[in-house]
Amino acid sequence: MPKLIAAALLALLFLTGCAENTTPPTFKQALPTATQQPVSFNEDVRPIVEAKCLACHSCFDAPCQLKMEYSDGLIRGAHKDPVYNGARFDTQQTTRLGIDAQTEQQWREKGFYSVLARGDQTRSLFENMIRLGKQYEFAPNSKLPKHIELGLSRANQCVSNEDFSDYASDHPYEGMPLAVTGLTDDEYATLTGWINQGGAVSPLVTEVDEAEQGHIQRWEDWLNNGSLRQQLISRWVYEHLYLAHLYFEDKGANTRFFEIVRSRTPAGSEIEIIATRRPNDDPEGTVYYRMRPVAGSIVHKRHITFDFGEQQFKRTRELFETGDWQVESIPDYSRENRANPFATFAAIPAKARYQFMLDNAEYFTRTFIRGPVCRGQIATDVIRDHFWVSYHDPENDLYITDAEYRNKVTPLLALPGQDSALLDLGKNWSRYKGKRNQYHQLRNAAYREAYPKGPSLGHIWDGDGTNTNALLTVFRHHDNASVQRGLIGQVPLTSWWMDYPLFERTYYELVVNFDVFGNVAHQAQTRLYFDLIRNGGEQDYLRLIPPGERNRVLRDWYQGAGKFKLDYSYADMDDTSPSQVAYATSAFNEELGARLLLNFRELNAERDDPINRCGGSDCGRMDEPEWIRKADQVLSELAATRAEFLPAINYLPEVTFLRVLSEEGKRTVYTVIRDRAHSNVAFLLGEDSRYQPENDKLTIYPGIIGSYPNFIFDIPASQLGLFKDRLKALKAEEPKAFEAVVGVWGVRRTHRQFWEILHDITAWQREHQPLQAGIFDINRYKNL
């Protein structure tokens, strides 16, 4: 009977449209009084900052550069210039916390202004902003007023305290936290009490225990060995791990993370950071590779982990110390050496370099897909919304096995982006594109000669039998992207097959050599070259389908204006060499994907995927409780359906978290990913003109994918079937019907439990994926 009553109430909400509350924000006459109790920054203030501020104010995309994951960021304050600006003519000064300045005065000299100082005002900017946010209260789970700008299109209002009154007058509903359920009374009282007591900020001190110190000493001793050979190895290792959150032991949620840095000082003394723009810029002096704890809060978008424990130490030494290879002299840090890591590190056996990257392929792919600086828009402009990635087996990679071929092509593997002169952009791009296309022709000829029967599935790296890094899935979420281990979802439209030259070039172009503070010339060259890299990975994958068919499939991937790029920009496809893969149908791409799933089933971390690849009536994970299996079954009816047959997809954003609650109070989490379809992804501009919305589909993952949730639905398991039915019943032109769905199960920014639900999803990930968990970013959270 209670279920019938609940269903009737839900139906009433849908019919009346009462699910959406459009009441304007109400003004509070009185605000909570600041606490008089002593307030500790680390014990009282930091937890509030982590709970309510870091969801926007972290990493380089923090509004007005006000970064709060480190205590120094609050002291540093804000800056009017954004870090992300792909159109600026001049290279911008670097403003990296803990690197480019060490004192508050040094930051002031760089143009940062305080958010904590009161000056001539009675309140600081920090207090003014949270006071404004507390003064107005949005109706529970209501849509925000349309004039409140959100997302990446929002123009940052980087006001000083002196200009605050004008800001408050023009933006009365845009206090902090911005356009979301705000601080509780207790949180507000604590923060204002802290400000009244002087607003002192203290660093989070991390004590390194004896076991951790042992790991650090072992690595530092090895990395700083004085031999020429070791210097070159250490330089390569540093350039490949400088972004990593390293851990020595997997202690679940209690795991501690470290980072590797270049220092002027040796082990046993305080680290003195060498503050170069890029990790492979000239340090201009002696370098010591040092390790230190990651200071501050863990935010998901920049949390890319790497196992650096005892096994990794043994494996790394095994790879790089094998053989009697020698180094005659250490390469300098010239522009030419930065542009071509293959020449710079030529003395190190190519097999060692490639195998190290293969062993940890998920990490390296994440660094250039998720972005070295939190937002990966330079990379995501030119990738599909869903594709699979595999790698060449080292024993069948000619760059590894054929020294003559390696020496011939190495000069052609240099990367653009070192020159930022605007007038030289066209000339530089033409030169590097020519090198790449010449390399591609040489590569095609060499592989035809070395493998006259063509490539086979056996040429794909099989993870040496056990390493699940071998198969990955990439999802693009418009302006950011995610990498997950395993082949997820149905067979995608495109896939990549990467050899060592392609893998290493992608890493250096998008990570090591990419300068987030660079000007338009640098950023354009980076993006354009990655377009060539993507095409190279696609063409290599297509070598596995029959000759005579490859260009047909490729041209289907490059429809419309994309054919122009095929004819005039990319190297020609090898459409004549044979393939050793036998086919039973003419649906070559789909069959090849199915063969990957079959041949590498035991290696595939997502070998079953019972939601997206079920195809029957008995979907669901067999190792989960019955209520979760039923939830899987329900959601499988939405997965992989094109928008042409499921118009509800048109209302959903790129990444939606779904929290499902059992009657016993347990919960599970899904990620609903909208895979947008395009005629091609070969151009920097004009994405809307290439968009094919009727071909959009959903991939539903049982867990967390993505750092930037665009929305959350919170659904009792008993109502999941009704939720699914409502989505399936939606028509293409029924926005009010979708808003009713949101009103019942959606967690809008104004939902009274917005923060509790968001943090519970983080807690769920911490329980199930403790090494990967971190604070999510809500800068892109939609106003549905």
C-alpha positions in Angstrom: 0.0 0.0 0.0 2.8 2.6 0.8 4.3 1.9 -2.6 0.9 2.7 -4.3 0.6 5.9 -2.4 4.2 6.9 -3.3 3.5 6.2 -7.0 0.3 8.2 -6.9 2.2 11.2 -5.4 4.9 10.9 -8.0 2.3 10.9 -10.8 0.6 13.9 -9.3 3.9 15.8 -9.3 4.4 14.9 -13.0 0.9 16.0 -13.9 0.9 19.3 -12.1 4.5 20.3 -12.8 4.9 21.1 -9.1 8.3 19.4 -9.1 9.9 22.6 -10.2 9.9 25.4 -7.8 10.6 28.8 -9.4 10.3 30.9 -6.3 12.9 33.7 -6.3 15.5 33.7 -3.6 14.5 35.0 -0.2 16.5 37.6 1.7 17.5 36.8 5.3 17.2 39.7 7.7 19.5 38.2 10.3 22.6 36.2 9.9 24.3 33.8 12.3 26.6 35.4 14.9 30.3 34.7 14.6 31.5 32.1 17.0 33.4 33.4 20.1 35.1 30.1 20.6 38.7 29.7 19.5 38.9 28.6 15.9 41.7 26.4 14.5 42.4 26.7 10.8 43.3 23.0 10.3 40.8 21.5 12.6 37.8 23.8 12.1 38.3 25.9 8.9 40.0 23.4 6.5 37.1 20.9 6.7 34.6 23.6 5.7 36.9 24.7 2.8 37.2 21.1 1.6 33.4 20.6 1.9 32.1 23.8 0.3 35.0 25.6 -1.5 37.3 23.1 -3.2 34.5 22.0 -5.5 35.3 25.1 -7.5 38.5 26.7 -6.1 41.2 24.2 -6.9 43.8 23.7 -9.6 44.5 26.2 -12.4 40.9 26.6 -13.3 40.0 28.0 -9.9 38.0 31.2 -10.5 40.3 34.2 -10.3 43.2 31.8 -9.6 41.9 31.6 -6.0 43.2 28.1 -5.2 42.3 26.7 -1.8 43.6 23.1 -1.9 46.7 24.5 -0.4 46.7 26.8 2.6 49.2 29.1 0.8 46.5 29.7 -1.8 44.3 31.5 0.7 47.2 33.7 1.7 48.2 34.3 -2.0 44.6 35.4 -2.9 43.2 36.2 -6.3 44.3 37.5 -9.7 42.2 39.1 -12.5 43.9 37.1 -15.3 42.7 33.6 -16.0 45.2 30.8 -16.6 43.2 29.3 -19.4 43.2 31.5 -22.4 43.7 29.9 -25.8 43.6 33.2 -27.6 46.2 35.4 -25.8 49.0 36.8 -28.0 51.6 37.0 -25.2 52.9 34.2 -23.1 51.7 34.7 -19.5 53.8 34.6 -16.4 53.6 31.3 -14.5 51.8 31.4 -11.2 52.2 28.0 -9.7 51.7 27.7 -6.0 54.8 26.6 -4.1 57.0 27.1 -7.2 56.9 30.6 -8.7 56.8 32.6 -5.5 57.4 31.7 -1.8 56.1 34.8 0.2 53.0 36.8 0.2 54.9 39.9 -0.9 56.2 38.1 -3.9 52.7 37.1 -4.9 51.6 40.7 -4.5 54.3 41.8 -6.9 52.9 39.3 -9.4 49.5 41.0 -9.2 47.7 38.9 -6.7 45.5 40.6 -4.1 44.4 39.5 -0.7 41.0 38.0 0.0 41.6 37.9 3.8 42.9 41.5 4.5 40.3 44.0 5.6 42.2 47.1 4.7 40.0 50.2 5.1 36.9 47.9 5.1 35.2 46.4 8.1 35.1 43.0 6.4 37.5 41.1 4.2 36.6 40.1 0.6 36.3 36.5 1.9 33.8 37.4 4.5 31.9 39.7 2.2 31.5 36.9 -0.3 30.3 34.3 2.1 28.0 36.9 3.8 26.4 37.7 0.4 26.0 34.0 -0.2 24.3 33.5 3.2 22.0 36.5 2.8 19.9 34.9 0.0 18.3 31.5 0.2 17.1 29.6 -2.9 13.9 27.7 -2.7 14.6 24.0 -2.2 15.6 22.2 -5.4 14.5 25.2 -7.6 16.1 26.2 -10.9 18.4 29.1 -10.6 17.5 32.4 -12.2 18.6 32.4 -15.8 20.7 35.5 -15.4 23.2 33.6 -13.2 25.9 32.6 -15.5 27.5 29.2 -14.8 30.1 26.9 -16.3 33.1 27.7 -18.4 31.3 30.5 -20.2 31.0 32.5 -17.0 33.1 35.6 -17.0 35.0 35.6 -13.7 34.2 38.6 -11.5 37.6 39.1 -10.0 36.6 42.1 -7.8 38.7 43.6 -5.1 37.3 44.4 -1.7 37.0 48.0 -2.6 34.7 47.1 -5.5 32.7 44.6 -3.6 29.6 46.9 -3.1 29.2 47.3 -6.9 29.5 43.5 -7.3 26.9 42.8 -4.6 24.6 45.3 -6.3 25.0 43.8 -9.7 25.1 40.2 -8.6 23.0 39.9 -5.4 22.5 36.1 -5.7 26.1 35.3 -6.5 27.8 35.2 -3.2 29.9 32.2 -2.1 29.5 29.2 -2.5 28.3 30.3 -5.9 24.7 29.6 -6.9 24.4 26.5 -4.7 23.0 25.5 -1.4 25.3 27.5 0.9 27.0 27.3 4.2 25.2 26.0 7.2 24.7 28.3 10.2 27.4 26.6 12.1 29.9 26.7 9.1 29.2 30.4 8.6 29.6 31.1 12.3 32.9 29.2 12.3 34.3 31.0 9.3 33.3 34.5 10.4 34.7 33.7 13.9 38.0 32.7 12.3 38.1 35.9 10.3 37.3 38.0 13.4 40.1 36.2 15.2 42.6 37.3 12.6 42.1 34.8 9.8 45.4 33.0 10.5 46.3 30.3 8.0 48.6 27.4 8.9 50.0 24.8 6.6 49.0 21.1 6.8 52.1 19.5 8.2 52.6 15.9 7.0 55.0 13.8 9.0 56.8 11.2 7.0 57.0 7.9 8.9 59.9 5.6 9.0 58.7 3.2 6.3 58.0 6.1 3.9 61.4 7.7 4.6 63.0 4.4 3.7 61.2 4.4 0.3 62.2 8.0 -0.3 65.8 7.4 0.6 66.0 4.3 -1.7 64.6 6.2 -4.7 66.6 9.4 -4.0 69.8 7.5 -3.6 69.2 5.7 -7.0 68.0 8.8 -8.9 70.9 10.9 -7.7 73.6 8.4 -8.5 76.4 10.5 -10.1 77.1 8.3 -13.2 76.3 9.7 -16.7 74.1 6.8 -17.4 72.1 7.3 -14.2 71.8 11.0 -14.8 70.1 10.4 -18.2 67.8 7.7 -16.7 66.8 9.9 -13.8 66.1 12.8 -16.2 63.8 10.6 -18.2 62.0 9.2 -15.2 61.5 12.6 -13.7 60.0 14.0 -16.9 57.6 11.1 -17.0 56.5 11.2 -13.3 56.6 14.8 -12.4 52.8 15.0 -12.4 52.2 11.8 -10.5 50.8 11.3 -7.1 53.1 8.6 -6.0 52.4 6.1 -3.3 54.6 3.5 -1.7 52.0 1.2 -0.1 48.3 0.8 -0.8 46.7 1.6 2.6 43.2 2.2 1.1 41.7 5.5 2.2 44.8 6.1 4.4 47.2 5.9 1.6 49.6 8.9 1.5 50.9 10.5 -1.7 54.2 12.0 -2.7 55.6 13.9 -5.6 59.0 14.1 -7.3 60.6 17.5 -7.8 63.8 19.0 -9.0 65.8 20.7 -6.3 68.9 22.7 -5.9 69.7 20.9 -2.7 70.6 17.2 -2.0 68.9 14.7 0.2 69.1 15.5 3.9 68.5 19.3 3.4 65.4 21.4 2.8 64.1 21.1 -0.8 64.7 24.2 -2.9 62.5 24.0 -6.0 63.9 24.7 -9.4 61.2 26.8 -10.9 61.4 26.3 -14.7 58.4 26.8 -16.9 58.5 23.2 -18.2 59.9 20.1 -16.5 62.5 19.8 -19.3 63.7 23.4 -19.3 67.3 24.0 -18.4 67.8 23.9 -14.6 70.9 26.0 -15.0 72.9 24.2 -12.4 73.1 20.9 -10.5 69.9 19.0 -10.2 68.8 16.8 -7.3 65.7 14.7 -7.7 63.8 14.8 -4.4 60.5 13.5 -3.1 58.0 15.3 -0.8 54.5 14.7 0.5 51.7 16.1 -1.5 50.7 19.1 0.6 47.0 19.9 0.7 43.7 18.4 -0.2 43.3 15.7 -2.9 41.1 16.9 -5.7 40.0 14.3 -8.2 40.8 16.2 -11.4 44.5 16.3 -10.8 44.8 13.1 -8.8 46.7 10.7 -11.1 48.2 8.0 -9.0 51.3 5.9 -9.6 52.6 2.9 -7.6 56.1 3.7 -6.5 56.7 0.9 -4.0 59.2 -1.8 -3.7 58.1 -3.8 -6.8 58.2 -0.7 -8.9 61.7 0.1 -7.7 62.8 -3.4 -8.7 61.0 -3.3 -12.0 62.4 0.1 -12.9 66.0 -0.9 -12.2 65.5 -4.1 -14.1 64.3 -2.2 -17.2 66.9 0.5 -17.3 70.0 -1.2 -15.9 69.8 -4.2 -18.2 72.5 -4.4 -20.8 75.8 -2.8 -21.2 74.7 0.5 -22.8 76.7 3.6 -22.2 76.3 7.4 -22.1 79.1 9.4 -23.6 77.8 12.8 -22.6 74.6 14.3 -21.2 72.4 16.1 -23.7 71.8 19.7 -23.0 68.4 21.4 -22.6 68.3 23.1 -25.9 65.2 23.8 -27.9 66.0 20.9 -30.3 66.4 18.4 -27.4 63.2 19.5 -25.7 61.4 19.1 -29.1 62.7 15.6 -29.7 62.8 13.3 -26.7 63.6 10.3 -29.0 67.0 11.9 -29.9 67.6 13.3 -26.4 67.2 9.9 -24.7 68.5 7.8 -27.6 71.2 6.2 -25.5 68.6 4.6 -23.2 67.3 1.4 -24.8 64.0 2.1 -26.5 62.6 -1.2 -25.1 63.2 0.0 -21.5 61.5 3.3 -22.2 58.5 1.8 -24.0 58.0 -1.0 -21.5 58.0 1.4 -18.6 55.2 3.3 -20.2 53.3 0.1 -21.2 53.5 -1.2 -17.6 51.8 1.9 -16.5 49.7 2.8 -19.6 46.7 3.9 -17.7 48.7 6.5 -15.8 50.4 7.9 -19.0 47.2 8.0 -21.0 45.5 9.8 -18.1 48.1 12.4 -18.0 47.5 13.6 -21.6 43.7 12.8 -21.7 42.8 14.2 -18.3 45.2 17.0 -18.8 48.5 18.0 -17.0 46.8 21.1 -15.5 43.3 19.8 -14.6 41.5 20.9 -17.8 42.4 19.0 -20.9 40.6 21.1 -23.5 43.6 21.2 -25.8 43.4 17.4 -26.1 39.7 17.0 -26.1 39.0 19.2 -29.1 40.2 16.5 -31.4 39.0 13.2 -29.9 35.8 11.2 -30.1 33.4 10.9 -27.2 34.1 7.2 -26.8 37.0 5.1 -28.1 39.2 2.2 -27.1 43.0 2.2 -26.9 45.5 -0.6 -27.3 49.3 -0.7 -27.8 51.8 -2.5 -30.0 53.6 -5.4 -28.5 57.3 -4.3 -28.0 58.4 -7.4 -29.9 56.5 -6.2 -33.0 57.2 -2.5 -32.8 59.9 -1.7 -35.4 61.1 1.3 -33.4 62.1 -1.1 -30.6 63.4 -4.0 -32.7 65.0 -2.4 -35.7 68.0 -0.1 -34.9 68.4 1.0 -38.6 64.8 2.0 -38.9 65.0 3.8 -35.5 67.9 5.8 -36.5 66.3 6.8 -39.8 63.0 8.0 -38.4 64.2 9.6 -35.1 64.9 13.0 -36.6 61.4 13.1 -38.0 59.8 12.7 -34.6 60.4 16.2 -33.3 57.4 18.0 -31.9 56.1 21.6 -32.5 55.3 24.1 -29.8 58.8 25.3 -28.7 58.4 28.5 -30.8 55.7 30.9 -29.7 56.3 33.7 -32.3 52.9 34.5 -33.8 54.3 35.4 -37.2 56.1 32.0 -37.5 53.1 29.9 -36.6 52.2 28.9 -40.2 55.9 28.2 -41.1 56.5 26.1 -38.0 53.3 24.1 -38.4 54.0 23.3 -42.0 57.6 22.1 -41.2 56.5 19.8 -38.4 53.5 18.5 -40.3 55.8 17.6 -43.2 58.2 15.8 -40.8 55.3 13.8 -39.4 53.9 12.8 -42.8 57.3 11.9 -44.1 57.7 9.7 -41.0 54.4 8.1 -41.7 55.4 7.1 -45.2 58.6 5.6 -44.0 56.7 3.7 -41.3 54.2 2.2 -43.8 57.0 1.1 -46.1 59.0 -0.4 -43.2 56.1 -2.4 -41.8 55.1 -3.7 -45.3 58.7 -5.0 -45.6 59.0 -6.4 -42.1 55.5 -8.0 -42.0 54.6 -9.0 -45.6 51.6 -10.9 -44.3 50.4 -7.8 -42.4 49.5 -7.2 -38.8 47.7 -9.7 -36.6 45.9 -9.5 -33.2 49.1 -11.1 -31.8 50.9 -7.9 -32.5 48.7 -6.1 -29.9 50.4 -6.0 -26.5 48.7 -8.6 -24.3 49.8 -7.1 -21.0 52.4 -9.9 -20.7 49.5 -12.0 -19.8 48.4 -10.2 -16.6 48.8 -6.4 -16.9 45.3 -4.9 -17.5 46.9 -1.6 -18.5 46.9 -3.1 -22.0 43.3 -2.2 -22.8 41.8 1.2 -22.0 38.6 3.2 -22.7 38.6 7.0 -23.2 35.5 9.1 -22.8 35.3 12.7 -23.8 33.0 15.0 -21.8 33.1 18.0 -24.2 35.9 20.1 -22.5 37.4 17.3 -20.4 37.9 13.6 -20.7 38.4 10.4 -18.6 40.4 7.2 -19.0 39.3 3.9 -17.5 41.0 0.5 -17.6 39.2 -2.1 -19.7 37.1 -2.0 -22.8 33.8 -0.3 -21.7 30.6 -0.1 -23.6 29.7 -1.4 -27.1 32.2 -1.3 -29.9 33.0 2.4 -30.5 33.0 4.1 -33.9 36.8 4.5 -33.7 39.8 3.0 -31.8 43.5 3.7 -31.5 46.4 1.4 -31.7 49.6 3.1 -30.4 53.2 2.2 -30.9 56.0 3.6 -28.9 56.7 6.7 -31.1 53.0 7.6 -31.0 52.7 7.0 -27.3 55.8 9.0 -26.4 55.0 11.9 -28.8 51.5 12.2 -27.3 52.9 12.4 -23.8 55.6 15.0 -24.6 53.3 17.1 -26.8 50.4 17.3 -24.4 52.2 17.0 -21.0 55.9 17.8 -20.8 56.1 20.4 -23.6 52.6 21.9 -23.1 52.6 25.2 -21.4 49.2 26.1 -19.9 50.5 29.7 -19.7 51.5 29.7 -23.4 50.2 32.0 -26.1 47.9 31.2 -29.0 50.8 30.1 -31.3 52.0 27.5 -28.8 48.5 26.3 -28.0 47.5 26.1 -31.7 50.6 24.1 -32.6 49.9 21.7 -29.7 46.3 21.1 -30.7 47.0 20.8 -34.4 49.7 18.2 -33.9 47.5 16.2 -31.6 45.0 16.1 -34.5 47.8 14.3 -36.5 48.5 12.0 -33.6 44.8 10.9 -33.3 44.7 10.2 -37.0 47.9 8.1 -36.7 46.4 6.0 -34.0 43.3 5.5 -36.0 45.1 4.6 -39.2 47.3 2.1 -37.4 44.2 0.4 -36.0 42.7 0.2 -39.4 45.7 -1.8 -40.7 44.0 -4.7 -38.9 41.0 -4.7 -41.3 41.2 -6.0 -44.9 43.1 -3.9 -47.6 40.8 -2.1 -50.0 38.4 -1.4 -47.1 40.5 0.9 -44.9 40.0 4.1 -46.7 36.2 3.5 -46.9 36.0 3.1 -43.1 38.3 6.0 -42.6 36.3 8.3 -44.8 33.2 7.3 -42.8 35.0 8.5 -39.7 35.9 11.8 -41.5 32.5 12.8 -43.1 31.8 16.3 -44.5 34.7 18.7 -44.3 36.7 16.0 -42.6 37.4 14.5 -46.1 39.3 17.7 -46.9 41.7 16.9 -44.0 42.2 13.4 -45.3 43.1 14.7 -48.7 45.3 17.6 -47.8 46.6 17.3 -44.2 47.0 13.7 -43.1 49.5 11.2 -44.5 48.0 8.6 -46.9 46.5 5.5 -45.5 48.2 2.2 -46.4 45.2 0.5 -48.0 47.2 -2.2 -49.9 49.1 -4.3 -47.3 47.4 -7.4 -46.2 45.9 -8.1 -42.7 46.2 -11.4 -40.9 42.8 -11.0 -39.2 40.1 -13.1 -40.9 36.6 -11.7 -41.1 33.2 -13.4 -41.3 31.2 -10.2 -42.1 31.5 -6.9 -44.0 31.0 -4.9 -40.7 34.8 -4.8 -40.3 35.0 -2.3 -37.5 32.3 -3.9 -35.4 33.7 -7.3 -35.9 37.3 -6.2 -35.1 36.0 -4.7 -31.9 34.2 -7.9 -31.1 37.4 -9.9 -31.7 39.3 -7.7 -29.3 36.6 -8.5 -26.7 36.9 -12.2 -27.4 40.7 -12.6 -27.8 41.6 -10.4 -24.8 38.7 -11.4 -22.6 40.8 -12.4 -19.6 43.0 -9.3 -19.8 40.0 -7.0 -20.1 39.3 -5.3 -16.8 35.7 -4.8 -18.0 35.3 -8.2 -19.7 31.6 -8.6 -19.1 30.1 -5.1 -18.9 26.6 -6.5 -18.3 24.9 -3.1 -18.6 26.1 -1.9 -21.9 26.9 -5.2 -23.6 24.1 -7.4 -22.2 21.8 -7.9 -25.1 19.4 -10.0 -23.2 16.9 -10.1 -20.3 19.3 -11.3 -17.6 21.6 -8.4 -17.3 23.5 -7.4 -14.1 26.6 -8.2 -12.2 26.4 -11.7 -10.8 28.7 -11.0 -7.9 26.5 -8.2 -6.5 23.4 -8.3 -4.2 20.1 -8.9 -5.9 18.9 -5.3 -5.6 22.0 -4.1 -7.4 21.6 -6.7 -10.1 18.0 -5.5 -10.6 19.3 -1.9 -10.8 21.8 -3.0 -13.5 19.0 -4.7 -15.4 16.8 -1.6 -15.4 19.6 0.7 -16.5 20.6 -1.7 -19.3 17.4 -0.8 -21.0 18.8 2.8 -21.5 22.4 1.9 -22.3 23.7 2.1 -25.8 20.4 3.3 -27.2 20.7 6.1 -29.8 18.9 9.4 -29.2 16.9 8.8 -32.3 15.1 6.1 -30.3 15.6 7.7 -26.8 14.9 11.4 -27.0 15.6 11.8 -23.3 19.3 11.7 -24.2 18.9 15.2 -25.6 18.1 16.5 -22.1 21.0 14.9 -20.3 24.5 16.5 -19.9 27.8 14.8 -20.5 28.3 13.2 -17.1 25.5 12.4 -14.6 26.1 10.6 -11.3 23.3 8.3 -10.2 23.0 7.3 -6.6 20.6 4.4 -6.0 19.4 3.6 -2.5 18.1 0.3 -1.3 15.3 -0.1 1.2 17.9 -1.1 3.8 19.7 2.2 3.4 22.6 0.9 1.3 23.6 2.7 -1.8 25.5 2.2 -5.1 26.6 4.7 -7.7 26.5 4.8 -11.5 27.9 7.2 -14.0 25.6 8.0 -17.0 27.9 9.2 -19.9 26.4 10.9 -22.9 28.5 10.0 -25.9 28.0 12.8 -28.5 28.3 11.9 -32.1 30.1 14.1 -34.7 30.6 13.7 -38.5 34.3 14.2 -37.7 36.6 15.7 -35.0 39.2 17.1 -37.4 38.8 20.8 -36.8 39.4 23.3 -33.9 36.2 25.3 -34.6 32.7 24.6 -35.7 31.9 21.7 -33.5 28.1 22.5 -33.6 28.1 22.2 -37.4 29.6 18.7 -37.2 27.3 17.5 -34.4 24.9 14.6 -35.1 22.6 14.6 -32.1 20.4 11.8 -33.4 23.4 9.4 -33.0 24.1 10.3 -29.4 24.0 7.4 -27.0 24.5 6.5 -23.3 27.2 4.5 -21.7 26.2 3.6 -18.1 29.1 2.6 -15.9 28.7 1.0 -12.4 31.0 3.3 -10.6 32.7 6.7 -11.0 34.0 8.1 -14.3 34.7 11.8 -14.6 36.0 14.6 -12.3 33.3 17.1 -13.2 29.8 15.8 -12.6 27.2 17.8 -14.6 24.3 16.6 -12.6 23.1 14.0 -10.0 20.0 11.9 -9.7 19.2 10.4 -6.3 16.8 7.5 -6.7 15.3 4.8 -4.4 15.9 1.4 -5.9 12.1 0.8 -5.8 11.6 3.8 -8.1 14.4 3.2 -10.6 12.0 1.4 -12.9 9.7 4.3 -12.9 12.6 6.7 -13.5 13.6 4.6 -16.5 10.0 4.5 -17.9 9.7 8.3 -17.6 12.9 8.8 -19.5 11.8 6.3 -22.2 8.5 8.1 -22.5 10.0 11.6 -23.0 9.5 13.1 -26.4 11.9 15.4 -28.3 10.0 18.6 -27.5 9.0 18.1 -23.9 11.4 20.1 -21.7 8.7 20.6 -19.1 8.3 16.8 -18.7 12.0 16.4 -18.2 12.0 19.2 -15.7 9.3 17.2 -13.8 11.7 14.2 -13.8 14.4 16.4 -12.4 12.0 17.9 -9.8 11.3 14.4 -8.4 14.7 12.7 -8.5 17.2 15.4 -9.6 19.7 17.0 -7.2 19.8 20.6 -8.3 22.4 23.0 -7.0 19.7 24.3 -4.6 18.8 20.9 -3.3 18.9 21.0 0.5 21.1 17.9 0.6 23.2 18.8 -2.4 26.5 18.7 -0.5 25.6 15.7 1.6 24.8 13.7 -1.6 27.8 14.9 -3.5 30.1 14.1 -0.6 28.4 10.7 -0.1 29.3 9.8 -3.7 32.9 10.8 -2.9 32.7 8.6 0.2 31.4 5.7 -1.9 34.3 6.0 -4.3 36.7 6.2 -1.3 35.2 2.9 -0.1 35.4 1.2 -3.5 38.3 2.9 -5.3 40.3 4.5 -2.4 43.4 5.2 -4.4 41.4 7.2 -7.0 39.0 9.1 -4.8 39.2 12.9 -4.5 37.0 16.0 -4.3 34.9 16.5 -7.4 34.7 19.8 -9.3 31.2 21.4 -9.8 32.2 24.3 -12.0 30.3 22.5 -14.8 27.3 21.4 -12.7 24.2 22.2 -14.8 21.1 24.3 -14.0 18.6 21.7 -15.2 
